Amino acid sequence: MPTLADHPVTRRWPAQHPDRLQLYSLPTPNGVKVSVALEELELPYEGHRISFADNDQMTPEFLALNPNNKIPAIVDPNGPGGQPLALFESGAILMYLAEKTGKLLPQDPALRWQAVQWLMWQMGGAGPMFGQLGFFHKFAGKDIEDKRPFERYRAESERLLKVLDQQLDGRDWIVGDYSIADIAVAPWVNTVIGFYDAKPLVGWESLRNVPGWLERFLARPAVQRGLTVPPES
């Protein structure tokens, strides 16, 4: 990909500012991880809304960017070596942005890897489990007569929140200072208690540390901006 304009995705979503990082996303728990990080890092970017209602994620242009047809994805026109770089998977994008800027990850190697491990905890545990809880509690899964799947994901979501609560004991943020670990985890926790309306299902009132941590996260101006990106046209 010699230039940004050579990528198929720009044919469907032309870049108005081709010198800026291009974000293809929706304000979902996974999508806002990247928009929040971009806002926190004050990196110039251009947001393109990928409409699931219009099946944008299944178009050839988007599949050329992410063959797994999921948001978010980015194209950075100023990638390594000054060449454009296309990336998908929110965790990989967060790590890339942190490496690119030297921010939002601890400089101490031990703390750095601890932050990465909590990012992986979200990617492999909290995100998938919370998402399944939402499916079986709020969406089509709620009509399934057999409640064992629902209970499995409810119980695992409750357990994961307790793990997070223990980690936050005596800490303002998950590892050291505010980092991509917090940016990855908090949108999913916010979705569980907000959009999924599952507070009473996951033992929210028994948590001592997670509620205050989430409040600190949501109070950040960059977070408030990032949660609405990309806006509806």
Kinemage of the C-alpha trace (Angstrom):
@kinemage 1
@onewidth
@group {chain A} dominant
@subgroup {mainchain}
@vectorlist {calphas} color= white
{ca met a 1} P 0.000 0.000 0.000
{ca pro a 2} L 2.207 2.882 -1.236
{ca thr a 3} L -0.292 5.590 -0.159
{ca leu a 4} L -3.547 5.847 1.770
{ca ala a 5} L -5.451 6.482 -1.451
{ca asp a 6} L -4.350 3.085 -2.769
{ca his a 7} L -6.290 1.180 -0.102
{ca pro a 8} L -9.734 -0.043 -1.284
{ca val a 9} L -11.430 1.222 1.898
{ca thr a 10} L -10.823 4.844 0.880
{ca arg a 11} L -12.880 4.340 -2.274
{ca arg a 12} L -16.020 3.853 -0.199
{ca trp a 13} L -15.041 6.177 2.662
{ca pro a 14} L -12.860 8.893 1.092
{ca ala a 15} L -10.415 10.632 3.381
{ca gln a 16} L -11.104 14.336 3.744
{ca his a 17} L -7.786 14.647 5.578
{ca pro a 18} L -5.472 12.006 4.078
{ca asp a 19} L -2.599 13.054 6.337
{ca arg a 20} L -4.577 11.962 9.416
{ca leu a 21} L -5.117 8.521 10.877
{ca gln a 22} L -8.343 7.016 9.515
{ca leu a 23} L -10.693 5.262 11.975
{ca tyr a 24} L -13.481 2.944 10.805
{ca ser a 25} L -15.761 2.242 13.717
{ca leu a 26} L -18.989 2.581 15.701
{ca pro a 27} L -19.512 3.720 19.310
{ca thr a 28} L -19.680 0.155 20.662
{ca pro a 29} L -17.594 -1.122 23.619
{ca asn a 30} L -14.868 -2.289 21.253
{ca gly a 31} L -15.121 0.692 18.949
{ca val a 32} L -14.803 3.379 21.595
{ca lys a 33} L -11.605 1.844 22.961
{ca val a 34} L -9.781 3.256 19.948
{ca ser a 35} L -11.615 6.589 19.715
{ca val a 36} L -11.009 7.211 23.432
{ca ala a 37} L -7.312 6.382 23.028
{ca leu a 38} L -7.035 8.719 20.045
{ca glu a 39} L -8.696 11.504 22.009
{ca glu a 40} L -6.462 10.902 25.027
{ca leu a 41} L -3.359 10.926 22.831
{ca glu a 42} L -4.547 14.003 20.911
{ca leu a 43} L -3.649 12.319 17.634
{ca pro a 44} L -5.289 13.896 14.573
{ca tyr a 45} L -7.734 11.398 13.099
{ca glu a 46} L -10.772 11.130 10.884
{ca gly a 47} L -13.685 8.922 11.920
{ca his a 48} L -15.786 6.939 9.457
{ca arg a 49} L -19.013 5.348 10.681
{ca ile a 50} L -19.434 1.692 9.664
{ca ser a 51} L -23.172 1.053 9.645
{ca phe a 52} L -24.183 -2.457 10.650
{ca ala a 53} L -27.734 -1.632 9.547
{ca asp a 54} L -26.399 -1.129 6.028
{ca asn a 55} L -24.020 -4.108 6.259
{ca asp a 56} L -21.045 -1.826 5.658
{ca gln a 57} L -18.844 -4.349 7.438
{ca met a 58} L -19.536 -6.912 4.713
{ca thr a 59} L -18.600 -4.724 1.757
{ca pro a 60} L -15.519 -5.649 -0.284
{ca glu a 61} L -13.910 -2.329 0.621
{ca phe a 62} L -14.187 -2.918 4.373
{ca leu a 63} L -13.226 -6.587 4.078
{ca ala a 64} L -10.053 -5.457 2.337
{ca leu a 65} L -9.220 -3.688 5.604
{ca asn a 66} L -10.531 -6.328 8.010
{ca pro a 67} L -11.304 -9.763 6.553
{ca asn a 68} L -12.939 -10.618 9.906
{ca asn a 69} L -15.622 -7.969 9.191
{ca lys a 70} L -15.497 -6.378 12.653
{ca ile a 71} L -14.942 -2.847 13.927
{ca pro a 72} L -12.790 -1.019 14.809
{ca ala a 73} L -10.073 -0.833 12.191
{ca ile a 74} L -7.611 1.877 11.237
{ca val a 75} L -5.310 3.008 8.486
{ca asp a 76} L -2.425 5.137 9.677
{ca pro a 77} L -0.921 7.042 6.712
{ca asn a 78} L 2.176 7.645 8.833
{ca gly a 79} L 2.962 4.131 9.962
{ca pro a 80} L 6.358 2.517 10.569
{ca gly a 81} L 8.960 3.797 8.141
{ca gly a 82} L 6.574 6.530 7.032
{ca gln a 83} L 4.418 3.976 5.172
{ca pro a 84} L 0.660 3.508 5.576
{ca leu a 85} L -0.310 0.760 8.029
{ca ala a 86} L -3.718 -0.927 8.178
{ca leu a 87} L -4.713 -2.641 11.434
{ca phe a 88} L -7.731 -4.383 12.910
{ca glu a 89} L -8.447 -5.851 16.382
{ca ser a 90} L -8.942 -3.213 19.060
{ca gly a 91} L -6.273 -4.618 21.396
{ca ala a 92} L -3.639 -4.581 18.665
{ca ile a 93} L -4.625 -1.031 17.720
{ca leu a 94} L -4.335 0.144 21.338
{ca met a 95} L -0.859 -1.362 21.627
{ca tyr a 96} L 0.167 0.206 18.315
{ca leu a 97} L -1.034 3.671 19.337
{ca ala a 98} L 0.722 3.382 22.710
{ca glu a 99} L 3.957 2.322 21.008
{ca lys a 100} L 3.638 5.032 18.356
{ca thr a 101} L 3.310 7.819 20.918
{ca gly a 102} L 5.188 6.426 23.913
{ca lys a 103} L 2.103 7.083 26.052
{ca leu a 104} L -0.637 5.132 27.848
{ca leu a 105} L 1.695 2.263 28.747
{ca pro a 106} L 4.091 2.254 31.719
{ca gln a 107} L 7.742 2.816 30.908
{ca asp a 108} L 8.828 0.347 33.587
{ca pro a 109} L 9.095 -3.037 31.783
{ca ala a 110} L 7.449 -5.044 34.568
{ca leu a 111} L 4.493 -2.667 34.865
{ca arg a 112} L 4.295 -2.486 31.088
{ca trp a 113} L 3.762 -6.218 30.782
{ca gln a 114} L 1.283 -6.182 33.644
{ca ala a 115} L -0.757 -3.592 31.761
{ca val a 116} L -0.578 -5.750 28.636
{ca gln a 117} L -1.771 -8.777 30.597
{ca trp a 118} L -4.877 -6.864 31.714
{ca leu a 119} L -5.473 -5.813 28.129
{ca met a 120} L -5.377 -9.513 27.214
{ca trp a 121} L -7.698 -10.242 30.164
{ca gln a 122} L -10.237 -7.944 28.602
{ca met a 123} L -9.786 -9.290 25.089
{ca gly a 124} L -10.004 -12.951 26.052
{ca gly a 125} L -12.261 -12.805 29.101
{ca ala a 126} L -14.265 -9.742 30.053
{ca gly a 127} L -15.235 -8.669 26.534
{ca pro a 128} L -16.490 -12.029 25.280
{ca met a 129} L -18.210 -12.955 28.558
{ca phe a 130} L -19.895 -9.592 29.024
{ca gly a 131} L -21.007 -9.680 25.397
{ca gln a 132} L -22.613 -13.089 25.844
{ca leu a 133} L -24.334 -11.894 29.000
{ca gly a 134} L -25.826 -9.060 26.973
{ca phe a 135} L -27.010 -11.483 24.293
{ca phe a 136} L -28.744 -13.809 26.746
{ca his a 137} L -30.121 -11.047 28.975
{ca lys a 138} L -31.187 -8.300 26.570
{ca phe a 139} L -31.196 -9.627 23.015
{ca ala a 140} L -32.403 -12.751 21.200
{ca gly a 141} L -30.927 -15.119 23.781
{ca lys a 142} L -33.385 -13.975 26.428
{ca asp a 143} L -36.129 -15.959 24.672
{ca ile a 144} L -34.258 -19.263 24.969
{ca glu a 145} L -36.141 -21.456 27.410
{ca asp a 146} L -33.057 -23.241 28.707
{ca lys a 147} L -31.481 -20.713 31.104
{ca arg a 148} L -28.211 -22.585 31.598
{ca pro a 149} L -26.347 -20.532 28.951
{ca phe a 150} L -27.576 -17.300 30.537
{ca glu a 151} L -26.520 -18.428 34.005
{ca arg a 152} L -23.098 -19.494 32.767
{ca tyr a 153} L -22.337 -16.043 31.344
{ca arg a 154} L -23.995 -14.202 34.231
{ca ala a 155} L -21.912 -16.064 36.797
{ca glu a 156} L -18.686 -15.635 34.824
{ca ser a 157} L -19.339 -11.919 34.368
{ca glu a 158} L -19.874 -11.557 38.108
{ca arg a 159} L -16.656 -13.454 38.799
{ca leu a 160} L -14.653 -11.316 36.380
{ca leu a 161} L -15.906 -8.123 37.976
{ca lys a 162} L -14.777 -9.444 41.357
{ca val a 163} L -11.329 -10.133 39.895
{ca leu a 164} L -11.187 -6.560 38.617
{ca asp a 165} L -12.429 -5.242 41.959
{ca gln a 166} L -9.612 -7.020 43.765
{ca gln a 167} L -7.022 -5.648 41.331
{ca leu a 168} L -8.290 -2.104 41.912
{ca asp a 169} L -8.047 -2.345 45.692
{ca gly a 170} L -5.865 0.578 46.759
{ca arg a 171} L -5.370 1.720 43.153
{ca asp a 172} L -6.882 4.492 41.062
{ca trp a 173} L -6.149 2.609 37.829
{ca ile a 174} L -5.656 -1.030 36.906
{ca val a 175} L -1.847 -0.942 36.665
{ca gly a 176} L 0.161 2.114 37.683
{ca asp a 177} L -1.078 5.238 35.937
{ca tyr a 178} L -4.037 5.412 33.570
{ca ser a 179} L -3.278 3.195 30.555
{ca ile a 180} L -4.674 1.252 27.636
{ca ala a 181} L -5.663 -1.422 30.171
{ca asp a 182} L -8.252 0.958 31.627
{ca ile a 183} L -9.297 2.127 28.162
{ca ala a 184} L -9.907 -1.481 27.095
{ca val a 185} L -11.824 -2.645 30.167
{ca ala a 186} L -13.937 0.346 31.185
{ca pro a 187} L -16.181 0.588 28.074
{ca trp a 188} L -17.249 -3.020 28.583
{ca val a 189} L -18.002 -2.512 32.265
{ca asn a 190} L -19.946 0.621 31.399
{ca thr a 191} L -21.968 -1.350 28.852
{ca val a 192} L -22.814 -4.097 31.344
{ca ile a 193} L -24.343 -1.711 33.854
{ca gly a 194} L -25.722 0.748 31.303
{ca phe a 195} L -26.817 -0.548 27.927
{ca tyr a 196} L -27.269 -4.145 29.147
{ca asp a 197} L -28.985 -2.987 32.358
{ca ala a 198} L -27.397 -5.899 34.216
{ca lys a 199} L -26.322 -4.241 37.483
{ca pro a 200} L -28.366 -6.523 39.749
{ca leu a 201} L -27.243 -9.616 37.820
{ca val a 202} L -23.512 -9.147 38.361
{ca gly a 203} L -23.386 -8.109 42.005
{ca trp a 204} L -22.614 -4.478 41.256
{ca glu a 205} L -23.627 -3.248 44.718
{ca ser a 206} L -21.109 -5.574 46.367
{ca leu a 207} L -18.145 -4.140 44.455
{ca arg a 208} L -15.993 -1.768 46.498
{ca asn a 209} L -13.569 -0.414 43.904
{ca val a 210} L -14.934 -0.839 40.370
{ca pro a 211} L -17.719 1.779 40.614
{ca gly a 212} L -15.325 4.565 41.657
{ca trp a 213} L -12.824 3.558 38.990
{ca leu a 214} L -15.531 3.671 36.324
{ca glu a 215} L -16.643 7.100 37.528
{ca arg a 216} L -13.069 8.383 37.232
{ca phe a 217} L -12.851 6.983 33.719
{ca leu a 218} L -16.153 8.471 32.551
{ca ala a 219} L -15.271 11.876 34.023
{ca arg a 220} L -12.278 12.301 31.719
{ca pro a 221} L -13.011 14.849 28.934
{ca ala a 222} L -11.231 12.717 26.314
{ca val a 223} L -13.393 9.740 27.280
{ca gln a 224} L -16.566 11.789 26.978
{ca arg a 225} L -15.537 12.852 23.486
{ca gly a 226} L -14.434 9.384 22.417
{ca leu a 227} L -17.660 7.692 23.492
{ca thr a 228} L -19.590 9.456 20.698
{ca val a 229} L -17.201 8.661 17.807
{ca pro a 230} L -18.009 8.316 14.979
{ca pro a 231} L -21.189 10.407 15.263
{ca glu a 232} L -24.319 9.648 13.315
{ca ser a 233} L -24.382 11.527 10.033
